[in-house]
């Protein structure tokens, strides 16, 4: 696919899926190639400037991604990835606070369900789900279907100030699903 010039690989989890970003950098020619999930999104064959940035979009929401190329010493380079204007680590830390992800198996199918806590949007295997929300005695419930089964995300107080609101995913109203 990329040959011998692959210098960095990152995996980025967004609401609509996990994206594999690969970067090839020809340190003698300046060649730069960016692949997202195996699909070439940037190709620059001859670049006289060996350092700099490559910016592209990732995912269905067109999240901005930037690869930074910096010289460390001599012909050694350092590569970093920014997502939505943040370093990859800050982006991951922020996503851990603003989303909740569950992996579940229904029959023979694997599903990845993501709750965006700030909007209460629910995504399943890259598709934004139709949901119905309701207030209940101990919090809220968000209902949707996965593989012909009813799913419910319950949001309730964790009982302590530090735990805040706790989200649970139920399959067919009874089986709790483990979080990722």
WOVEN-V486478 format. One record per backbone hydrogen bond with DSSP energy under -1.0 kcal/mol. CO is the residue of the C=O (numbers start at 1). NH is the residue of the N-H. E is the energy in kcal/mol with one decimal. If there is no record, write none. Layout:
BEGIN
co=CO nh=NH e=E
co=CO nh=NH e=E
END
This chain:
BEGIN
co=5 nh=25 e=-2.3
co=8 nh=23 e=-2.7
co=10 nh=21 e=-3.0
co=12 nh=19 e=-3.3
co=14 nh=17 e=-1.5
co=17 nh=14 e=-3.1
co=19 nh=12 e=-3.0
co=20 nh=37 e=-3.1
co=21 nh=10 e=-2.7
co=22 nh=35 e=-2.4
co=23 nh=7 e=-2.8
co=23 nh=8 e=-1.4
co=24 nh=33 e=-2.2
co=26 nh=30 e=-3.0
co=29 nh=47 e=-2.0
co=31 nh=26 e=-2.6
co=32 nh=44 e=-2.7
co=33 nh=24 e=-2.7
co=34 nh=41 e=-3.0
co=34 nh=42 e=-1.5
co=35 nh=22 e=-2.4
co=36 nh=39 e=-1.8
co=39 nh=36 e=-2.6
co=42 nh=34 e=-2.1
co=44 nh=32 e=-2.7
co=52 nh=69 e=-3.3
co=54 nh=67 e=-2.9
co=56 nh=65 e=-3.2
co=58 nh=63 e=-2.6
co=59 nh=62 e=-1.7
co=63 nh=58 e=-2.4
co=64 nh=84 e=-3.2
co=65 nh=56 e=-2.7
co=66 nh=82 e=-2.8
co=67 nh=54 e=-2.0
co=68 nh=80 e=-1.8
co=69 nh=52 e=-2.2
co=70 nh=78 e=-3.2
co=73 nh=76 e=-2.4
co=76 nh=72 e=-3.1
co=78 nh=70 e=-2.5
co=80 nh=68 e=-3.0
co=81 nh=88 e=-1.7
co=82 nh=66 e=-2.4
co=83 nh=86 e=-1.9
co=86 nh=83 e=-2.6
co=87 nh=91 e=-2.7
co=88 nh=92 e=-2.6
co=89 nh=93 e=-2.6
co=90 nh=94 e=-2.5
co=91 nh=95 e=-2.6
co=92 nh=96 e=-1.9
co=94 nh=98 e=-1.9
co=95 nh=99 e=-2.0
co=98 nh=117 e=-2.3
co=100 nh=115 e=-3.0
co=101 nh=180 e=-2.9
co=102 nh=113 e=-2.8
co=104 nh=111 e=-3.3
co=106 nh=109 e=-2.0
co=109 nh=106 e=-2.4
co=111 nh=104 e=-2.6
co=112 nh=125 e=-2.2
co=113 nh=102 e=-2.8
co=114 nh=123 e=-2.6
co=115 nh=100 e=-1.9
co=116 nh=120 e=-2.9
co=121 nh=116 e=-2.9
co=122 nh=129 e=-3.3
co=123 nh=114 e=-2.7
co=124 nh=127 e=-2.0
co=127 nh=124 e=-2.7
co=132 nh=143 e=-3.2
co=134 nh=141 e=-2.6
co=136 nh=139 e=-1.7
co=139 nh=136 e=-2.7
co=140 nh=155 e=-2.6
co=141 nh=134 e=-2.4
co=142 nh=153 e=-2.7
co=143 nh=132 e=-1.9
co=144 nh=151 e=-3.4
co=146 nh=149 e=-2.0
co=149 nh=146 e=-2.8
co=150 nh=172 e=-3.7
co=151 nh=144 e=-2.0
co=152 nh=170 e=-3.1
co=153 nh=142 e=-2.0
co=154 nh=168 e=-2.4
co=155 nh=140 e=-2.1
co=156 nh=166 e=-3.5
co=160 nh=164 e=-1.4
co=164 nh=158 e=-3.0
co=166 nh=156 e=-2.3
co=168 nh=154 e=-2.6
co=169 nh=177 e=-2.6
co=170 nh=152 e=-2.2
co=171 nh=174 e=-1.5
co=171 nh=175 e=-2.0
co=175 nh=171 e=-2.3
END
